[in-house]
Each structure stands twice: as C-alpha cells, then as structure tokens.
Amino acid sequence: MILARQGLALAGPLLPAGRHAGPDDVLDAAIAAWSARRLAEGTGQSLPARPVEVTRDGRPMAIWA
C-alpha cells in the first residue's frame, strides 16, 4: 500500500476508529496526518508547484502534500 511505504500502516479493522468512522474517513485522516507530517518536516510539496488559480482574497489555490 502506498501509505505503508510512507510510514503510515493501517492494519486490521482500523481499531478503534473503525468502530466509529467509515473506512474512507479513516483513510482521509491518515492522508491528512501524512501531509501534516511532511509539511512539519519541510518536505511538503504544492500541487501544482506554481499555482495559477487564486481564491477571492488573492491566496494561491493548491493542494499541499
């Protein structure tokens, strides 16, 4: 699995979160944690690298991962 290669292994029935949230929600949370760790380490990347679109208040629109 892609996340496991990046140090985020999701094993078993996703306990205890698996009892209270859907698998897609747990996966979303894991990916958000992975992205936050990369940003904290200074290895996060903006996608696209140079955002073209901006929000109404002029901030660049990008996904950070």
N, C-alpha and C positions, 0 to 999 in steps of 0.2 A: 504494500500500500504506500502511496506517495507520502502521506503524513508520517508513517512509521519510519521511513528513510530520513525524515527531518527531525526525528526525536519525539514525535507525538504518537505513541502507540495507543490505539483504542481497542482494548481486548475485552472479550466476554460480552455480556449483555449490557455493557456501559453502566455498571453499578456505581453509585446509587442513582445517578441521573437517569438511567434507562427506565427506572420505575416512574419517573415524574415528568419526563420530557420525551418527545419523539426522537428517533434516531437522526432525523435531519437537523433538529435543534441542537443536539449534542455535537454533531459534526460541524455545524456553523460556529458553535462556541469554541471548538478545538481549533478551527482555522483562524478565528479571531485571536485566540491566545498565541498561536504560532506567529501571526502577523505582528502582534504587540511585542513579542519577544524579539523579532527581527528589527523592529523599529528601535527598541530599547538598546539593542546591541550595535545599532548604527549600520545594519546590513539590509534594511528595508529598501524596497525599490518602488518608484512611482510607475504606474501603468496607465497611460503611456508615459514614457520617460519625460517628455516635454508636453504637458497638457495644452491643448488648443482651446477647449471649451472652458468657460468660466461661469461661476454662479452669478445670481443677480447682483450680489455685492462685490463682484470682481475677483473672487477667490478661484484659483485654478481647480478644475474638476479632474480628479484622478483617484485611482484605487491604489492604496499602499499595501504592499505585501512583503 
